[in-house]
């Protein structure tokens, strides 16, 4: 889990790395008072493709940009550094 802020609001990026699924995922939820809200965005990645698989209506562009940056840092950069195959970015 990674916490980040956009325009004064806090969000969590929930990272799902799984041996059981054929993909890895990251969900973005808004951080609240001791609890998180519902899913705002979901990214999925496998060896061939990276996708924005869910986006809640009326998501602001700054949140989308910040979420993409977290997704790149958490998923792509470690793969690039290790030489592991990556889908096109």
C-alpha positions as CSV (number, residue, x, y, z in Angstrom):
1,X,0.0,0.0,0.0
2,X,1.3,3.5,-0.8
3,X,-0.2,6.8,0.3
4,X,-0.1,9.9,-1.9
5,X,-1.8,13.3,-2.0
6,X,-3.4,15.2,-4.8
7,X,-4.8,18.7,-4.4
8,X,-4.9,18.4,-0.6
9,X,-6.7,15.0,-0.6
10,X,-5.1,11.7,0.5
11,X,-5.3,8.5,-1.5
12,X,-4.1,4.9,-1.1
13,X,-2.7,2.8,-3.9
14,X,-3.4,-0.8,-3.0
15,X,-0.9,-3.0,-4.8
16,X,-2.0,-6.6,-5.6
17,X,0.8,-9.0,-6.6
18,X,-0.5,-12.4,-7.1
19,X,0.7,-15.9,-8.0
20,X,-2.9,-17.0,-8.4
21,X,-4.0,-14.6,-11.1
22,X,-2.4,-14.0,-14.5
23,X,-2.1,-10.3,-13.8
24,X,-1.0,-7.8,-11.2
25,X,-3.2,-4.9,-10.2
26,X,-3.3,-1.5,-8.4
27,X,-6.4,0.0,-7.0
28,X,-6.7,3.7,-6.0
29,X,-9.0,4.6,-3.1
30,X,-9.6,7.8,-1.2
31,X,-8.2,7.8,2.3
32,X,-10.7,8.7,5.0
33,X,-10.9,8.9,8.7
34,X,-9.4,5.5,9.5
35,X,-11.1,3.8,6.5
36,X,-10.8,3.9,2.8
37,X,-13.5,4.7,0.3
38,X,-14.5,2.7,-2.7
39,X,-12.3,2.1,-5.7
40,X,-11.7,5.1,-7.9
41,X,-9.3,3.6,-10.4
42,X,-7.9,0.2,-11.2
43,X,-4.9,-0.6,-13.3
44,X,-4.0,-4.1,-14.4
45,X,-0.8,-5.4,-16.0
46,X,0.4,-8.7,-17.3
47,X,3.4,-9.5,-19.5
48,X,1.8,-8.2,-22.6
49,X,-0.3,-5.2,-21.7
50,X,-0.9,-2.5,-19.0
51,X,-4.5,-1.3,-18.8
52,X,-6.7,1.1,-16.9
53,X,-9.4,-1.4,-16.2
54,X,-11.8,0.8,-14.2
55,X,-12.3,4.5,-13.7
56,X,-15.1,6.0,-11.6
57,X,-17.0,8.8,-13.5
58,X,-15.8,12.3,-12.9
59,X,-12.2,11.5,-11.9
60,X,-10.0,14.7,-12.0
61,X,-7.1,14.7,-14.4
62,X,-4.5,15.5,-11.6
63,X,-5.6,12.3,-9.7
64,X,-5.3,10.3,-12.9
65,X,-1.8,11.7,-13.6
66,X,-0.6,11.1,-10.1
67,X,-2.0,7.5,-10.1
68,X,-0.3,6.8,-13.4
69,X,3.0,8.0,-11.9
70,X,2.5,5.7,-8.9
71,X,1.7,2.8,-11.2
72,X,4.8,3.5,-13.3
73,X,7.0,3.6,-10.1
74,X,5.5,0.5,-8.5
75,X,5.2,-1.7,-11.5
76,X,7.4,-0.6,-14.4
77,X,10.5,0.7,-12.8
78,X,11.2,-2.5,-10.8
79,X,10.7,-4.6,-13.9
80,X,12.9,-2.3,-16.0
81,X,15.7,-2.4,-13.4
82,X,15.6,-6.2,-13.1
83,X,15.4,-6.8,-16.9
84,X,12.1,-8.5,-16.6
85,X,9.9,-8.2,-19.7
86,X,7.5,-5.3,-19.7
87,X,4.5,-4.4,-21.8
88,X,4.7,-1.3,-23.9
89,X,4.6,1.9,-21.9
